[in-house]
């Protein structure tokens, strides 16, 4: 089990972003989210816009 501090998790966020915005923009959004996810991140509810 991962310890992603965000809701939805980074992988769920990326999948939702790709579904909503297509592979190019959705992947870029997912990559940006993954770069922000780290042990020092407090996380929060951060849905796909």
MDTraj code that builds the backbone (N, CA, C; nanometers):
import mdtraj as md
import numpy as np

residues = "UNK UNK UNK UNK UNK UNK UNK UNK UNK UNK UNK UNK UNK UNK UNK UNK UNK UNK UNK UNK UNK UNK UNK UNK UNK UNK UNK UNK UNK UNK UNK UNK UNK UNK UNK UNK UNK UNK UNK UNK UNK UNK UNK UNK UNK UNK UNK UNK UNK".split()
xyz = np.array([
    [0.0845, -0.1184, 0.0000],
    [0.0000, 0.0000, 0.0000],
    [0.0885, 0.1241, 0.0000],
    [0.0514, 0.2197, -0.0825],
    [0.1291, 0.3432, -0.0906],
    [0.0888, 0.4383, 0.0207],
    [0.1697, 0.5371, 0.0407],
    [0.1417, 0.6364, 0.1435],
    [0.1286, 0.7745, 0.0807],
    [0.0632, 0.7805, -0.0320],
    [0.0414, 0.9083, -0.0989],
    [-0.0469, 0.9955, -0.0095],
    [-0.0035, 1.1185, 0.0209],
    [-0.0802, 1.2041, 0.1102],
    [-0.1981, 1.2738, 0.0421],
    [-0.2105, 1.2581, -0.0881],
    [-0.3168, 1.3273, -0.1604],
    [-0.4395, 1.2394, -0.1803],
    [-0.5529, 1.3044, -0.1931],
    [-0.6782, 1.2375, -0.2278],
    [-0.7310, 1.3087, -0.3512],
    [-0.7500, 1.2418, -0.4631],
    [-0.7186, 1.1025, -0.4918],
    [-0.5671, 1.0809, -0.4969],
    [-0.5260, 0.9547, -0.4911],
    [-0.3829, 0.9249, -0.4966],
    [-0.3258, 0.9737, -0.6294],
    [-0.1951, 0.9822, -0.6368],
    [-0.1299, 1.0329, -0.7582],
    [-0.1636, 0.9480, -0.8810],
    [-0.1679, 0.8162, -0.8647],
    [-0.1999, 0.7307, -0.9794],
    [-0.3456, 0.7474, -1.0215],
    [-0.4365, 0.7610, -0.9249],
    [-0.5774, 0.7844, -0.9588],
    [-0.5935, 0.9203, -1.0265],
    [-0.5247, 1.0208, -0.9757],
    [-0.5293, 1.1551, -1.0328],
    [-0.4830, 1.1531, -1.1783],
    [-0.3702, 1.0858, -1.2032],
    [-0.3160, 1.0782, -1.3388],
    [-0.4132, 1.0087, -1.4329],
    [-0.4709, 0.8984, -1.3895],
    [-0.5676, 0.8260, -1.4727],
    [-0.6886, 0.9138, -1.5038],
    [-0.7388, 0.9863, -1.4038],
    [-0.8538, 1.0744, -1.4249],
    [-0.8185, 1.1897, -1.5184],
    [-0.6984, 1.2454, -1.5029],
    [-0.6552, 1.3565, -1.5880],
    [-0.6413, 1.3118, -1.7331],
    [-0.5848, 1.1931, -1.7550],
    [-0.5711, 1.1409, -1.8912],
    [-0.7082, 1.1172, -1.9524],
    [-0.7995, 1.0636, -1.8740],
    [-0.9347, 1.0381, -1.9246],
    [-1.0047, 1.1690, -1.9608],
    [-0.9860, 1.2727, -1.8800],
    [-1.0557, 1.3990, -1.9018],
    [-0.9892, 1.4872, -2.0076],
    [-0.8543, 1.4920, -2.0084],
    [-0.7825, 1.5863, -2.0941],
    [-0.7031, 1.5233, -2.2075],
    [-0.6993, 1.3912, -2.2141],
    [-0.6215, 1.3254, -2.3182],
    [-0.4827, 1.2907, -2.2676],
    [-0.4118, 1.2121, -2.3483],
    [-0.2852, 1.1561, -2.3005],
    [-0.1758, 1.2610, -2.2803],
    [-0.1651, 1.3606, -2.3649],
    [-0.0561, 1.4573, -2.3526],
    [-0.0745, 1.5479, -2.2307],
    [-0.1850, 1.6187, -2.2255],
    [-0.2082, 1.7106, -2.1136],
    [-0.2298, 1.6338, -1.9837],
    [-0.3028, 1.5237, -1.9886],
    [-0.3275, 1.4440, -1.8684],
    [-0.1994, 1.3883, -1.8088],
    [-0.1091, 1.3422, -1.8945],
    [0.0198, 1.2913, -1.8462],
    [0.1032, 1.4029, -1.7842],
    [0.1007, 1.5203, -1.8454],
    [0.1748, 1.6347, -1.7907],
    [0.1193, 1.6739, -1.6542],
    [-0.0128, 1.6743, -1.6412],
    [-0.0743, 1.7058, -1.5124],
    [-0.0361, 1.6017, -1.4076],
    [-0.0369, 1.4753, -1.4470],
    [0.0009, 1.3681, -1.3554],
    [0.1462, 1.3779, -1.3132],
    [0.2343, 1.4112, -1.4066],
    [0.3759, 1.4256, -1.3745],
    [0.3981, 1.5400, -1.2759],
    [0.3297, 1.6516, -1.2975],
    [0.3409, 1.7654, -1.2057],
    [0.2940, 1.7252, -1.0660],
    [0.1869, 1.6497, -1.0594],
    [0.1348, 1.6038, -0.9298],
    [0.2346, 1.5113, -0.8611],
    [0.2934, 1.4182, -0.9359],
    [0.3899, 1.3238, -0.8786],
    [0.5134, 1.3983, -0.8282],
    [0.5552, 1.5026, -0.8981],
    [0.6712, 1.5799, -0.8534],
    [0.6430, 1.6524, -0.7219],
    [0.5170, 1.6865, -0.6959],
    [0.4809, 1.7535, -0.5703],
    [0.4614, 1.6554, -0.4555],
    [0.4501, 1.5275, -0.4858],
    [0.4234, 1.4258, -0.3841],
    [0.5560, 1.3785, -0.3243],
    [0.5765, 1.4073, -0.1975],
    [0.6994, 1.3665, -0.1302],
    [0.6716, 1.3486, 0.0183],
    [0.7642, 1.2922, 0.0933],
    [0.7411, 1.2669, 0.2358],
    [0.7153, 1.3934, 0.3173],
    [0.7554, 1.5092, 0.2669],
    [0.7369, 1.6339, 0.3404],
    [0.6073, 1.7053, 0.3024],
    [0.5371, 1.6526, 0.2046],
    [0.4115, 1.7115, 0.1594],
    [0.3006, 1.6783, 0.2583],
    [0.2211, 1.7773, 0.2915],
    [0.1095, 1.7542, 0.3832],
    [-0.0081, 1.6890, 0.3124],
    [-0.0146, 1.7055, 0.1808],
    [-0.1240, 1.6471, 0.1046],
    [-0.2539, 1.7201, 0.1315],
    [-0.3556, 1.6826, 0.0595],
    [-0.4869, 1.7429, 0.0752],
    [-0.5803, 1.6800, -0.0273],
    [-0.7042, 1.7256, -0.0270],
    [-0.7977, 1.6857, -0.1313],
    [-0.7647, 1.7710, -0.2524],
    [-0.7237, 1.7084, -0.3611],
    [-0.6775, 1.7795, -0.4801],
    [-0.7309, 1.7087, -0.6044],
    [-0.8582, 1.7320, -0.6387],
    [-0.9162, 1.6631, -0.7539],
    [-0.8664, 1.7205, -0.8863],
    [-0.8892, 1.6480, -0.9929],
    [-0.8578, 1.6961, -1.1276],
    [-0.9509, 1.8135, -1.1565],
    [-0.8953, 1.9271, -1.1998],
    [-0.9820, 2.0436, -1.2280],
    [-1.0711, 2.0213, -1.3479],
])
top = md.Topology()
chain = top.add_chain()
for i, resn in enumerate(residues, 1):
    res = top.add_residue(resn, chain, resSeq=i)
    for name in ("N", "CA", "C"):
        top.add_atom(name, md.element.get_by_symbol(name[0]), res)
traj = md.Trajectory(xyz[None], top)
